[in-house]
């Protein structure tokens, strides 16, 4: 499965915070971008293992949706 993730620099303590938009509450972090991305892969796998099939379908975001950044 492919998931979109949001990667943000943690300006307060350093490193990076990464979350999976398709799995609410699935968040991880890392000192480097590479470490953060590896950690979110593990977090996604753990989230998927803990969800039953019917729960997975109800919590996943529509696959045709997109995450875009706007400045207001």
N, C-alpha and C positions, 0 to 999 in steps of 0.2 A: 504494500500500500504506500501511496505517496501522501505526505502531509505538508502543508505550508506552515512555516514557523516564523515567528517574529523575533528578531535578534536586536537587542538594545544594549548600548554601552552603559554600564552602571557607573554613573558619574560620582556617586557618593563613596563607594568603597573600591571601585576599580573592577576590572573584568567585564563580563558580559552576562546578561540575563536573556534567556530564550524561552519562549512559550509556544505551545502548539495551539493554533486558533481552532482547529477541528476537534480538540479534546479539552474542553474547559477544565481549568485547574491543573493541566499538565505543564509544569514549569520546571526549568533547571537553570544552571549557571555554569560558568567556567572562567578561568583566568585568561584564556585566549579564545578567539572565535572558533578555532578547531576543537578545543576542549569543550566549549559550550555546545557545539553541534553534536559531538559524540555523546555528551551527557543527555541531550534531549532525545536522541535516538533510543537510549536505554530507558528513559522515562516514558517515552511513547510505548515501547514494548511492554513495560510494566503496567501501564494503564490499560492496554489492550488485553493483557492476560487477566486483568482483574474485572473486566467487563463481560457480561453475558452477551450473546449475539443480539438479543432484542434491545438491550441497553445501548449497545454500540450504535445501532441504527438510529435511535432517537437522539443521541447526543452529538452526532456528527453534523458538521455544517454542510450545506448543499455544495457538492463538488464543483458546480459552475460558478460559485461565488468567488470574488477576488478581494484581496486586501490592497487598498490604495492609500496613499498618504496625501492629505490635503493641508494646506496652510490657511488658517482662518484669521 
